[in-house]
Amino acid sequence: MTKSLHPSLKNSLIALGERYFAGLILEDQDCFAVEQGWTTFLELVPDKEVAENLRKQWSSKAPDSASKWEDFKFQIESIPKEDSRRVRLFIPQ
């Protein structure tokens, strides 16, 4: 059984994600722009298959941090929800 977040918590997470994470971390700091930034991030990803897929993808091109974050979310969302490898992310629809 999946529990949903209280609407006020959900709204707060959306606001934090849109205003701060995307703007500050992905755009202003562009933390995944250089190889050291994105390799450090991939070391923190618990699913080694996902990390390796992204490492291969990002080694062959140089997208900005926001694009890399979208690649990461796509990789996670492509794992079936029933699979224990799936990392739970709060991604507003």
N, C-alpha and C positions, 0 to 999 in steps of 0.2 A: 504494500500500500504506500503510495506517495503522498506526502503531506505538502500542501502548497503554503507559500509564505503569506503572512498577513499583508493586506494591501498596502499599508503604510511602509512596511519593510521592503516590499517589492518596489514601490515608488522610490524609496531612498536608494536602493541598489541601482536602479536605472539611472537616477540622477548622478550618483557617484561615477558610474561607468561612462556616461555620456560627457559629463562636465570635467571630470578629473582624470580618469584613466586614459580615455581617448585623447583628450586635449593636452594634458600635461605629460603623460608618459609616452604615448605613441607619437604625438605630433611635436610638442616642444622639445622634449628630451631625445626623441627618435632613438630610444634605447636599443632597438634591434638593428640599427642601420649598419653598425660595424660588426665584423665577425665575432669579436670577443663578447659583445652584448648578446647576440643570438645563440652562440655556443654555450654561454653560461645559462641562459634560459633553458636550452634543450637538456642540459645536465639535470635540471630540476623536474623535468617531465618524467613521471613514474613509468610510463609505458615506453619501453625502449624501441618498439616497432614504430610508434608514432614519431618519436624523436629522430630515428634514423631516416624515416621517410622525409621529414622536414629538413634534416641536414642535407640530404641529397638534393632536394628541391631548391633550397636556399643557396647552396654552393654554386649552382649553375646560373643564378641570376641575382640581381641586387635590388629587390623591391624595398620599399620603405617599411618602417615598423608597422604601420597600420595594415599594410598588405600581408605582412608576415603574421600578424595577429589573426587576420581573417583565414589564412592558410591553416593556422593552428586550430581555430574553431571548427573549420571544415573537417580536419582530420578526426577530431574528437566526435563530432556529430555523425561521422560515417561509421563509427563503431555502434553496433546494435545496442539499444538501451538495456537489454537483458544481459549483455556481456559484462563480466566482472572487470574487464580492462577499462571500461568506459570511465573517464574522469567526469565527475559531475561539475558542470559549469552552469552558472546562472546566465542564460542568454535570453534576453527579452524577445518576445515574438512580435 
